[in-house]
Amino acid sequence: MARVEMINTTYITGLSETQSDFELVAQQVDKNKQALGEASSGEDNVVTEQDVVDMVIEQTVINETIRRMKADQQRLEEIIDEV
């Protein structure tokens, strides 16, 4: 009798979404580093209200992404433990 292994497409889809979440966070960190470098290297060392709002929004997005990634990781670990 041949052994057939089923591929869990939901698990694979979850992995690709997790990878894209990691890539999103990495891109946002790079943008933040660039923005900090630009702000400190310019002659006008004034942070505008819009800059502060943008930083807060970016940090909120990063925090939410990390929260979702942790929840997804926990769900994947629970699924793996069941198998």
C-alpha positions in Angstrom: 0.0 0.0 0.0 1.4 3.4 -0.9 1.6 6.1 1.7 -0.2 9.3 0.6 0.6 12.6 2.5 -2.0 15.3 2.2 -0.8 18.9 1.8 -2.5 21.3 4.2 -3.2 24.3 1.9 -4.5 26.4 4.7 -1.2 26.0 6.6 0.8 26.9 3.4 -1.4 30.0 2.8 -0.9 31.0 6.5 2.8 30.8 6.1 2.8 33.0 3.0 0.7 35.5 4.8 3.0 35.5 7.8 6.0 36.0 5.5 4.3 38.9 3.9 3.6 40.4 7.4 7.3 40.0 8.2 8.2 41.7 4.9 5.7 44.5 5.7 7.2 45.1 9.1 10.7 45.1 7.7 9.8 47.7 5.0 8.2 49.9 7.7 11.3 49.7 9.8 13.4 50.7 6.8 11.1 53.6 6.1 11.4 54.8 9.7 15.2 54.6 9.6 15.2 56.6 6.4 12.8 59.2 7.8 14.9 59.6 10.9 18.1 60.0 8.8 16.4 62.6 6.6 15.0 64.5 9.5 18.3 64.7 11.3 20.4 65.5 8.3 18.3 68.4 7.0 18.9 72.0 8.0 15.4 72.4 9.3 15.4 70.2 12.4 11.7 70.8 13.1 9.3 68.0 13.3 5.9 69.1 12.0 2.6 68.0 13.5 2.0 65.9 10.3 5.3 64.1 10.9 4.3 63.2 14.4 0.9 61.9 13.2 2.6 59.8 10.5 5.0 58.3 13.0 2.1 57.4 15.4 0.1 55.8 12.6 3.1 53.8 11.4 3.8 52.6 14.9 0.2 51.6 15.3 0.3 49.6 12.1 3.5 47.9 13.2 2.1 47.1 16.6 -1.1 45.6 15.1 0.9 43.6 12.6 3.1 42.2 15.3 0.0 41.3 17.4 -1.6 39.5 14.5 1.7 37.7 13.8 1.9 36.4 17.4 -1.7 35.3 17.3 -1.2 33.5 14.0 2.0 31.8 15.3 0.1 30.6 18.4 -2.7 29.2 16.2 -0.2 27.4 14.0 1.5 25.9 17.1 -1.9 24.7 18.4 -2.7 23.1 15.0 0.7 21.5 14.8 0.3 20.1 18.4 -3.1 18.6 17.4 -1.5 16.8 14.5 
